Amino acid sequence: MDHTPHSSSPHTTHASGHGGHDHTADQSEILDLDAEVLADHLDALTAWLPVGAAPRRILDLGCGTGAGTLALLGRFPGAEVTAVDASAAHLDRLREKAAAVGADDRVRLVRADLDASAWPGLGTPQLVWASASLHHLADPARALRRVRELLAPGGLLAVVELAGFPRFLPADAPESAPGLEERLHAVLDHRHAAQLPHRGADWGPLFTGAGFTVEDQRTLRLAIGSPHTEAVGRYALGGLRRMRERAAAELAPGDLAALDRLLDTAGPQSLLRRADLAVRTERTAWAARRD
């Protein structure tokens, strides 16, 4: 989860940290909350896909805990999905969710490192979905060429990339450190620029270079304001906790103290006590056809 605190990495296993704290479990919860809070947003993206005839074989690359997989199963009730991720915990969670909605017989789970020299057999999909996963790869261009080789003739590749982790706080919050959230993002953006050079890439030329024709592109901006749901509070809490882990060493002492007060669920300044939380995010989607 290097791009944002809720992105699924297709090639990193996210092992538990020191002291027995299970970071993979934290990430799984954030992925599930992202799916719950932004369900309408995801449904709009799957409805937009210019697939023509409904696909029967779908591949979800970097599936995480399965938000995209389940949305695609709902959008295309006659389809089967092969869901690929490096995290066994994420795949286990997806297995549970698929079983809960009676779709476990329509999902094939594959644990794989997409940066490996060879991919396992993934069939011949008519639709490949990759949400917040391609920018993690060491060589996205190579992955796109592999996707093209896999796709059935005339098949569609759908890629969704995020502008960044959602913002939750007003610009003048918290009262003791106005603008804290933007400074937190700035620290992580600087780090990501070095660690994830493909974050924010212009994917159009990469698709063309891999032999695809881009049919459509759109950017969706989402703002969920007050009154917010309980899930939004937990989403903000989990996401900012993950961001703190990565940025603490570079935050000013006053900012770190203010952030800790927001993250203290028992304290009077807890995020969970704020009525002004919102979700502001932006995602861009591309639909590219194999000729």
Buried (B, 14 or more C-beta within 10 A) or exposed (E): BBBBBBBBBBBBBBEEEEEEEEBBEBBBBBBBBBBBBBEEBBEBBBEBBEBEEEBEBBBBBBBBBBBBBBBBBBBBEEBBBBBBBBBEBBBEBBBEBBEEEEBBEBBBBBBBBBBEEEBEEBBEBBBBBBBBBBBBBEEBBBBBBBBBEBBBEEBBBBBBBBBBBBBBBBEEBBEEBBBBBEBBBEBBEEBBEEEBEBBBBEBEEBBEEBBBEBBEBEEBEBEBEEEBEEBBBBBBBBBBBBBBBBBBEBBEEEBBEBBEBBBEEEEEBBBBEBEEBBBEBBBBBBBBBBE
